[in-house]
Amino acid sequence: MYAHPDDEMIAVGGHLSLFRQALFLQVTNGAPADNADGNRLGLSRDEYRATRALELRAAFAAAGLPEARHRCLNLPDKEAAFHLPDLTDQIAQLVAAEPPDYIFTHPYEGGHPDHDACAFAVHTAVAALPENRPVILESPFYFSNADGTMHTGSFLHEEPGTILTLPLSASQQQSKQAAFAAFQTQRDVLANFPVAVREERFRIAPVYDFTNPAAPGPAFYESFVPGLTAARFSALAAEALQPQAASGAPRQSNAVTSFAE
């Protein structure tokens, strides 16, 4: 379960042959409501969303898994944090319908609010299971350096002996580079992940306290998501963890769609 079309390639793109029975789930369609990304490319929001879907299909094919099973929850990019209760419900329903042994997702590190929302939804849905809980595995994405720049290639907090590093063979590197190349709209972003093309890193997810910021100081996303701070995300998480009856707020429903449809 990943936030955007392309996140799965960053995390596991070099080992896609191991995921032939997997369901790849994208929480957002990659298109922000303000269409800032599409406007830079001369595309309408619908055109940008469709382009990202086509890029994902091409990336799966380039990485050797053209028949990958994938679905999209169709939230706008940068807005998953505002749908935490509903997002958690949908993940819980999918897990109940097709129980997995493992769920691969994002760490909670304050890099992108959609990444943190994915982590919240997965951990909360799994914690609610009475038994046979899947193992949550995560890969490093990005977080903020002390100077506010993007840090990639490692986890925010790494404990010795907890990281599994899998070097990619020459052929795996080539297929992953081809998958990255399929995302022309994300070329500048993916250029920040050179280590991910040489090796893939995993760990069993630690226990997170989502009601507190992932790290001291501003979250990295505060520089590009106006009005959403680390403290605000934690407040949204705390609210989402309250019983629905206590909150009194009706939950909205977002249809699960498939890029193949």
Backbone hydrogen bonds in HBPLUS format (Angstrom, degrees):
<---DONOR---> <-ACCEPTOR-->    atom                        ^
c    i                          cat <-CA-CA->   ^        H-A-AA   ^      H-
h    n   atom  resd res      DA  || num        DHA   H-A  angle D-A-AA Bond
n    s   type  num  typ     dist DA aas  dist angle  dist       angle   num
A0002-TYR N   A0025-LEU O   2.86 MM  23  6.18 168.4  1.87 176.7 176.2     1
A0027-VAL N   A0002-TYR O   2.90 MM  25  6.30 153.7  1.97 151.4 160.2     2
A0028-THR N   A0003-ALA O   2.88 MM  25  5.73 155.7  1.94 147.8 154.3     3
A0007-ASP N   A0004-HIS O   3.06 MM   3  5.55 161.5  2.10 129.6 135.5     4
A0009-MET N   A0006-ASP O   3.10 MM   3  5.28 128.5  2.38  99.5 112.7     5
A0010-ILE N   A0006-ASP O   3.23 MM   4  6.62 149.2  2.33 147.7 155.8     6
A0011-ALA N   A0007-ASP O   3.07 MM   4  6.34 160.4  2.11 151.5 156.4     7
A0012-VAL N   A0008-GLU O   2.86 MM   4  5.80 169.0  1.87 149.2 152.4     8
A0013-GLY N   A0009-MET O   3.06 MM   4  3.90 138.5  2.24 110.6 114.0     9
A0015-HIS N   A0012-VAL O   2.91 MM   3  5.48 160.0  1.95 122.2 128.9    10
A0018-LEU N   A0015-HIS O   3.02 MM   3  5.83 164.2  2.04 124.5 129.2    11
A0019-PHE N   A0016-LEU O   2.87 MM   3  5.21 165.0  1.89 117.6 122.1    12
A0022-ALA N   A0019-PHE O   3.10 MM   3  5.02 158.2  2.15 103.3 109.9    13
A0024-PHE N   A0069-ARG O   2.75 MM  45  6.03 178.8  1.75 155.6 155.6    14
A0071-ARG N   A0024-PHE O   2.86 MM  47  6.41 148.9  1.96 158.3 168.4    15
A0026-GLN N   A0071-ARG O   2.85 MM  45  6.23 167.4  1.87 156.8 160.6    16
A0073-LEU N   A0026-GLN O   2.84 MM  47  6.35 156.8  1.89 160.1 168.0    17
A0075-LEU N   A0027-VAL O   3.20 MM  48  6.24 167.9  2.22 147.2 145.7    18
A0029-ASN N   A0075-LEU O   2.95 MM  46  6.07 149.7  2.04 159.8 161.6    19
A0077-ASP N   A0031-ALA O   3.20 MM  46  5.10 156.1  2.26  99.5 104.2    20
A0035-ASN N   A0032-PRO O   3.00 MM   3  5.24 154.8  2.07 109.4 117.5    21
A0039-ASN N   A0035-ASN O   2.82 MM   4  5.94 162.6  1.85 156.9 161.6    22
A0040-ARG N   A0036-ALA O   3.31 MM   4  6.48 149.1  2.41 138.6 145.0    23
A0041-LEU N   A0038-GLY O   2.93 MM   3  5.20 137.8  2.11 103.8 116.3    24
A0043-LEU N   A0038-GLY O   2.84 MM   5  4.79 172.8  1.85 139.6 137.0    25
A0042-GLY N   A0039-ASN O   3.11 MM   3  4.91 160.8  2.15 100.0 105.9    26
A0048-TYR N   A0044-SER O   2.81 MM   4  6.04 155.3  1.87 152.0 159.1    27
A0049-ARG N   A0045-ARG O   2.87 MM   4  6.08 165.0  1.89 153.9 157.7    28
A0050-ALA N   A0046-ASP O   2.96 MM   4  6.09 163.3  1.99 146.4 151.2    29
A0051-THR N   A0047-GLU O   2.86 MM   4  6.01 148.6  1.96 141.4 150.6    30
A0052-ARG N   A0048-TYR O   2.98 MM   4  6.26 157.9  2.03 151.4 156.2    31
A0053-ALA N   A0049-ARG O   3.10 MM   4  6.40 149.6  2.20 144.9 153.2    32
A0054-LEU N   A0050-ALA O   2.98 MM   4  6.27 157.2  2.03 148.2 154.1    33
A0055-GLU N   A0051-THR O   2.88 MM   4  6.11 155.5  1.94 149.9 157.1    34
A0056-LEU N   A0052-ARG O   3.04 MM   4  6.24 150.6  2.12 140.6 147.7    35
A0057-ARG N   A0053-ALA O   3.16 MM   4  6.52 160.1  2.21 148.5 152.7    36
A0058-ALA N   A0054-LEU O   3.01 MM   4  6.28 163.3  2.04 151.4 155.9    37
A0059-ALA N   A0055-GLU O   2.84 MM   4  6.04 149.7  1.93 147.8 156.5    38
A0060-PHE N   A0056-LEU O   2.97 MM   4  6.25 161.2  2.01 155.5 159.1    39
A0061-ALA N   A0057-ARG O   3.11 MM   4  6.39 160.9  2.15 148.6 153.7    40
A0062-ALA N   A0058-ALA O   2.87 MM   4  6.09 156.9  1.92 146.8 153.6    41
A0063-ALA N   A0059-ALA O   2.91 MM   4  6.06 145.7  2.03 147.5 156.2    42
A0065-LEU N   A0060-PHE O   2.79 MM   5  5.10 162.1  1.82 157.6 151.3    43
A0064-GLY N   A0061-ALA O   3.10 MM   3  5.18 160.5  2.14 104.6 109.9    44
A0068-ALA N   A0065-LEU O   3.18 MM   3  5.49 146.6  2.29 123.5 120.5    45
A0072-CYS N   A0257-THR O   2.70 MM 185  5.32 171.7  1.71 152.3 154.7    46
A0257-THR N   A0072-CYS O   2.85 MM 185  5.32 158.2  1.90 168.1 165.9    47
A0079-GLU N   A0076-PRO O   3.28 MM   3  5.73 149.3  2.38 139.0 135.9    48
A0082-PHE N   A0079-GLU O   3.07 MM   3  5.67 154.0  2.14 116.5 123.8    49
A0083-HIS N   A0080-ALA O   2.98 MM   3  5.33 161.5  2.01 118.9 120.9    50
A0087-LEU N   A0083-HIS O   2.81 MM   4  5.83 161.5  1.85 161.3 167.8    51
A0088-THR N   A0084-LEU O   2.91 MM   4  5.96 160.9  1.95 149.6 154.1    52
A0089-ASP N   A0085-PRO O   2.98 MM   4  6.24 157.2  2.03 146.4 152.9    53
A0090-GLN N   A0086-ASP O   2.98 MM   4  6.25 158.9  2.03 151.3 156.1    54
A0091-ILE N   A0087-LEU O   3.05 MM   4  6.31 157.6  2.10 149.4 155.3    55
A0092-ALA N   A0088-THR O   2.90 MM   4  6.10 160.8  1.94 151.4 157.2    56
A0093-GLN N   A0089-ASP O   2.93 MM   4  6.19 153.3  2.00 148.0 155.1    57
A0094-LEU N   A0090-GLN O   3.00 MM   4  6.24 158.8  2.05 147.0 152.2    58
A0095-VAL N   A0091-ILE O   2.90 MM   4  6.09 160.0  1.94 153.7 159.2    59
A0096-ALA N   A0092-ALA O   2.93 MM   4  6.08 152.7  2.01 143.8 151.5    60
A0097-ALA N   A0093-GLN O   2.93 MM   4  6.10 151.1  2.01 144.7 152.6    61
A0098-GLU N   A0094-LEU O   3.00 MM   4  6.06 149.6  2.09 145.2 152.4    62
A0135-VAL N   A0101-ASP O   2.92 MM  34  6.32 159.9  1.96 149.1 143.3    63
A0103-ILE N   A0135-VAL O   2.87 MM  32  6.22 154.8  1.93 156.7 158.2    64
A0137-LEU N   A0103-ILE O   2.81 MM  34  6.03 165.0  1.83 150.9 156.1    65
A0105-THR N   A0137-LEU O   2.89 MM  32  6.36 151.8  1.97 158.1 167.4    66
A0220-PHE N   A0110-GLY O   2.88 MM 110  6.00 131.5  2.11 152.5 167.4    67
A0115-HIS N   A0112-HIS O   3.03 MM   3  5.23 122.5  2.38 102.5 117.0    68
A0116-ASP N   A0112-HIS O   3.11 MM   4  6.48 162.0  2.14 156.6 161.1    69
A0117-ALA N   A0113-PRO O   2.85 MM   4  6.00 146.8  1.96 140.5 150.3    70
A0118-CYS N   A0114-ASP O   2.99 MM   4  6.18 151.7  2.07 142.0 148.6    71
A0119-ALA N   A0115-HIS O   3.03 MM   4  6.40 163.4  2.06 152.5 156.4    72
A0120-PHE N   A0116-ASP O   2.93 MM   4  6.16 162.4  1.96 147.3 152.1    73
A0121-ALA N   A0117-ALA O   2.93 MM   4  6.13 171.0  1.94 153.0 154.9    74
A0122-VAL N   A0118-CYS O   2.93 MM   4  6.10 169.7  1.95 159.7 162.2    75
A0123-HIS N   A0119-ALA O   2.99 MM   4  6.06 172.4  1.99 155.7 157.9    76
A0124-THR N   A0120-PHE O   2.89 MM   4  5.92 163.7  1.91 154.9 160.1    77
A0125-ALA N   A0121-ALA O   2.92 MM   4  5.90 160.4  1.96 144.1 150.0    78
A0126-VAL N   A0122-VAL O   2.93 MM   4  6.03 164.9  1.95 153.7 158.2    79
A0127-ALA N   A0123-HIS O   2.93 MM   4  5.96 157.1  1.98 142.7 149.6    80
A0128-ALA N   A0124-THR O   3.26 MM   4  6.37 135.2  2.47 137.0 146.7    81
A0129-LEU N   A0126-VAL O   3.05 MM   3  5.42 158.2  2.10 110.7 117.6    82
A0205-ALA N   A0136-ILE O   2.86 MM  69  5.59 174.4  1.87 150.4 152.1    83
A0138-GLU N   A0203-ARG O   3.01 MM  65  5.68 161.8  2.04 159.9 165.4    84
A0203-ARG N   A0138-GLU O   3.09 MM  65  5.68 133.8  2.31 147.8 159.8    85
A0143-PHE N   A0151-HIS O   3.12 MM   8  5.38 144.7  2.25 138.1 148.7    86
A0151-HIS N   A0143-PHE O   2.82 MM   8  5.38 156.0  1.88 162.2 164.9    87
A0145-ASN N   A0149-THR O   2.74 MM   4  5.24 171.2  1.75 161.3 164.1    88
A0148-GLY N   A0145-ASN O   2.89 MM   3  5.13 163.1  1.92 114.6 117.9    89
A0162-THR N   A0159-GLU O   3.16 MM   3  5.73 151.4  2.24 145.4 142.7    90
A0164-LEU N   A0202-PHE O   2.83 MM  38  5.18 174.2  1.83 157.6 159.7    91
A0202-PHE N   A0164-LEU O   2.90 MM  38  5.18 152.5  1.98 143.7 152.8    92
A0166-LEU N   A0200-GLU O   2.82 MM  34  5.25 171.4  1.83 157.8 160.9    93
A0200-GLU N   A0166-LEU O   2.97 MM  34  5.25 160.4  2.00 136.7 141.7    94
A0168-LEU N   A0198-ARG O   2.86 MM  30  5.42 168.7  1.87 144.1 140.3    95
A0173-GLN N   A0169-SER O   2.83 MM   4  6.08 156.6  1.88 154.6 161.2    96
A0174-GLN N   A0170-ALA O   3.01 MM   4  6.25 154.2  2.08 144.5 151.3    97
A0175-SER N   A0171-SER O   3.01 MM   4  6.26 160.6  2.05 147.8 152.3    98
A0176-LYS N   A0172-GLN O   2.93 MM   4  6.06 155.3  1.99 146.0 153.2    99
A0177-GLN N   A0173-GLN O   2.87 MM   4  6.01 157.0  1.92 147.4 153.9   100
A0178-ALA N   A0174-GLN O   2.94 MM   4  6.15 148.1  2.04 142.0 151.0   101
A0179-ALA N   A0175-SER O   2.92 MM   4  6.18 147.3  2.02 140.0 148.9   102
A0180-PHE N   A0176-LYS O   2.88 MM   4  6.18 159.6  1.92 151.1 156.2   103
A0181-ALA N   A0177-GLN O   2.91 MM   4  6.11 152.7  1.99 142.0 149.7   104
A0182-ALA N   A0178-ALA O   3.17 MM   4  6.41 128.2  2.45 135.7 147.8   105
A0182-ALA N   A0179-ALA O   3.12 MM   3  5.23 138.4  2.30  98.4 110.0   106
A0183-PHE N   A0180-PHE O   3.03 MM   3  5.62 152.9  2.11 113.9 121.5   107
A0186-GLN N   A0183-PHE O   3.03 MM   3  5.29 144.2  2.16 104.9 115.6   108
A0187-ARG N   A0184-GLN O   3.44 MM   3  5.10 167.6  2.45 103.8 103.5   109
A0190-LEU N   A0186-GLN O   2.93 MM   4  6.11 173.3  1.93 171.9 173.0   110
A0191-ALA N   A0187-ARG O   3.13 MM   4  6.22 132.4  2.37 139.6 151.0   111
A0192-ASN N   A0189-VAL O   3.03 MM   3  5.77 164.8  2.05 119.1 124.0   112
A0193-PHE N   A0190-LEU O   3.06 MM   3  5.54 162.1  2.09 120.2 121.3   113
A0197-VAL N   A0194-PRO O   3.19 MM   3  5.53 152.0  2.27 106.0 114.0   114
A0198-ARG N   A0195-VAL O   2.98 MM   3  5.31 147.9  2.09 108.4 118.2   115
A0199-GLU N   A0195-VAL O   3.01 MM   4  6.21 150.3  2.10 158.7 167.9   116
A0212-ASN N   A0209-ASP O   3.25 MM   3  5.89 161.8  2.28 117.1 119.4   117
A0222-GLU N   A0219-ALA O   3.12 MM   3  5.57 157.9  2.18 111.3 118.0   118
A0223-SER N   A0220-PHE O   3.26 MM   3  6.21 172.5  2.27 124.0 126.3   119
A0224-PHE N   A0221-TYR O   3.00 MM   3  5.44 159.1  2.05 113.3 119.6   120
A0225-VAL N   A0221-TYR O   2.89 MM   4  5.81 131.6  2.12 163.5 175.7   121
A0228-LEU N   A0225-VAL O   3.28 MM   3  5.93 167.3  2.30 139.1 139.7   122
A0233-PHE N   A0229-THR O   2.94 MM   4  6.27 157.9  1.99 151.4 157.1   123
A0234-SER N   A0230-ALA O   3.05 MM   4  6.30 161.5  2.08 147.6 152.2   124
A0235-ALA N   A0231-ALA O   3.00 MM   4  6.26 149.5  2.09 143.0 151.5   125
A0236-LEU N   A0232-ARG O   2.93 MM   4  6.23 154.4  2.00 150.1 156.9   126
A0237-ALA N   A0233-PHE O   2.89 MM   4  6.20 152.0  1.97 150.7 159.0   127
A0238-ALA N   A0234-SER O   2.88 MM   4  6.13 159.2  1.92 148.1 153.4   128
A0239-GLU N   A0235-ALA O   2.94 MM   4  6.14 156.8  1.99 146.1 152.5   129
A0240-ALA N   A0236-LEU O   2.93 MM   4  6.11 153.2  2.00 142.8 150.3   130
A0241-LEU N   A0237-ALA O   3.01 MM   4  6.24 135.0  2.22 144.0 155.6   131
A0242-GLN N   A0239-GLU O   3.17 MM   3  5.41 155.8  2.23 104.9 112.3   132
A0246-ALA N   A0243-PRO O   3.01 MM   3  5.33 125.8  2.32 103.4 117.2   133
A0247-SER N   A0243-PRO O   3.14 MM   4  6.51 153.4  2.21 153.1 160.8   134
A0248-GLY N   A0244-GLN O   3.01 MM   4  6.17 150.1  2.10 149.8 157.5   135
A0261-GLU N   A0258-SER O   3.01 MM   3  5.33 159.7  2.05 109.6 116.2   136
